[in-house]
């Protein structure tokens, strides 16, 4: 039971202070992609999230968005390492500005651009 409560508490801190963690993510992401923009969307922005079942949807918009899934996976793992959290609740979408404008911007109704 303590393990479950510990996992819940670790997740909850990210949801309660998602802006601060998104700002930290911005600093880190710019080490990989100097032009990175961080855009948070989904239930955490709308306010209807559930700590156990939701994630924090994050777009990383960069001209250098990799098409290689392994490169994206390496970035995601490095984010986990940076936050020292293997189960970090960020759902990272690394996309080009063209992908953002052509698809995501039309589908996302509410968002916060962090950087």
N, C-alpha and C positions, 0 to 999 in steps of 0.2 A: 504494500500500500504506500509506503514511504517513497518508493521509486516512482510511482505514478504521480504522487503529489509533487515530488521534486520536478518531474518533467512538466507538469502543469504550471508550476511557478516559473520555471525558466521560459516557457512559451508566453505566459501572461505578461512578463516584463516587456517583451518585444511589442505586444499589442498595446499596452498601456502607454508606452513611450515610443511609438513607432516613428514619429518625426525625428527624434534624436538618433535613433538607430539608422534611419534612412540617410541622415546627414553624415553619419560615420561611414555608411556604405558608399556615399558619394566620394568621400576622401579616398577610400580604398580603391574604388572603381577607377578613379582618375590615375592611379598608379599603373593600371593596365591599359586604359583608354583615356588619354589626356583630354579628349573632348567630350567625355561622357556626360550625359544628362540623366538624372534619376527622376522618374515619374512614378508615383505611387497611386494605385487605383484599386477598385474593388471594394469589398465589404469593410475593410478597415477605414477607408475614406468616407464611405457612406454611413458608417456607424452601426452596421448590423452584423458584426462578426461574432463568431463563437470560438473561443480560445482553443478548444480541442479539435474542432473540425475545419476551421478556416485557415487560410494562409495570408501572407501579406504580399499582394501582387506588386511587383516592381519591374518597370521597364528600364533597361539600361540602353539608351539611345546613343549610338556612336557611328561615325563614318567607318570605323574599323571593325564593325560587327563581323565576327567570324561565321563562315558558312559551315565550318567543320564542327560536328557535334562534340568531338573530343576536346576541342579548344574551349567550347562553351562549358563542358563538364569540368575541365581544369579550372576555369574561372569560378564556377560554383563551389568546387571543393576548396579553392583558396579563400573564398568568402567565409566558408564554414571554419577554416583554420584561423582566419583573421579574428572572427568573433569567438573562437574557442568553443564552438557549439556545433556538434555534428547534426543536430536536428533543428537548425535555425528555421524559423517559419517563413523565410522569404521564398517566394516563387519568382525566380529571376527569368526575365525574357530579354535576351541581348539581341537588339535589332538595329538595323540601319535607319537613318532618317527617312529614307524612301519607304521602308516597311512601316515605320510609325505613321507617316502621313497617309500611306495608301490603305492601311488596314486598321491599325490600333486606334488611331485618332477618331475614326468613324464609329468604332464599336464601344469606346469608353465614354460614358456619359459624365462621370465625375472623377476628377483626379487632382493631385497636388504635385506640382513640379518642385522638387526639393532643391535641385541644382542643375 
